[in-house]
Amino acid sequence: MKIKDIKVWSVDLGNTKPYTIAFKTIDEVRNAFVEITLDNGLTGIGAGNPSEYVVGETLDQCLGALQEKNLEFLIDRDIRELNQLTYEIWQKFPDNPSARAALDIALYDVFTKFLDVPLVQFLGQKIKKLPTSNTIGIKNVAETLKEAAEYIKQGFNVLKVKLGKDLEEDVERIMKLREKFGAGIVIRVDANQGYSVEQTIQFYGRTYDLNVELIEQPLPAKAISELKGLPKEVRSVVAADESLITPVDAIELLKPPRAVGIFNIKLMKCGGVSQGLKIADIALHAGIDLFWGCNDESIVSITAALHAAFACANTKYIDLDGSLDLARDVVKGGFILKDGHMSCSDKPGLGVERI
């Protein structure tokens, strides 16, 4: 069963709720899309949305990598060579993880459609459903409480709060959230590299009794030695995000003393399902919990991340809300969301359909 055609295009999916994180404000959502067609007419779709700040790749660079001349090596290849094809993509586009992700996801989608099974079933489903967090950007206390109330009303009881600009206000926001909503909600935080070592320790100590579930990437991405220098009890609840791009990074983070207790895997950082699963395997053998995250992304890549996450026994957390505030998308279907919990459909591949 051979690859007959590959189409590439981009769309600004829009953002109904622009938000601020420690280093920028997000107000548009440009994604690249790839559609692979087999000679029997089956199609698979993939999507990519790079973070230039994290991986050094712009969307224009992603689209440049996905030019027709660069994809000719995939035409007339047998889709049953899936592992070889994803390997060659990894080799050919070393500096374009979101381009790799878009191709990788499309290949997995069309291959598992060819097999007539959901992607998660092909990978080996370990988990049926998990609650996803919904993300609150950097806001003042009143705005934070208002947005939290909206999400809780919608059925979400796991909140991820963006921090990293003002420690005092950060602590106050968490205190007021716990005060208003009690123990019935789960609070995670993401400092997006905005803290120093001292601030991280202070935040941990001052919010210890507030039951913060995890602290995502408090220190700069390259500050691995500083991460390793944090007290062990702090490191156990820290999730590596920007510090964890590739499987090589995973190995470095695990060298004694371990820098973190949690790995945040994003398909747009590592380059798709195939590379994400390699990081997940390293974590599994080291006893590290997995936290699957995302950028602002199409349902396509969010669903791919969910299928990969649910194929890993050490997945403990998901933060796959990246498509929930989009103004539009190019597909329908995909993941199932009910009362804040996500699950995979039983449709072949990713279970998405072009609109």
Secondary structure, DSSP 4 states (H G I P E B T S, - for coil): -BEEEEEEEEEE--BSS-EEETTEEE---EEEEEEEEETTS-EEEEEE---HHHHS--HHHHHHHT-HHHHGGGTT-BGGGHHHHHHHHHHH-TT-HHHHHHHHHHHHHHHHHHHTSBHHHHH----SEEEBPEEE-S--HHHHHHHHHHHHHTT--EEEEE--S-HHHHHHHHHHHHHHHGGGSEEEEE-TT---HHHHHHHHHHTGGGTEEEEE--S-TT-HHHHHHS-HHHHTTEEESTT--SHHHHHHHHSSSPS-SEEEE-HHHHTSHHHHHHHHHHHHHHT-EEEE---S--HHHHHHHHHHHTT-TTEEEE---TTTTBS--SEEE-SEEETTEEE--SSSBT-EEE-
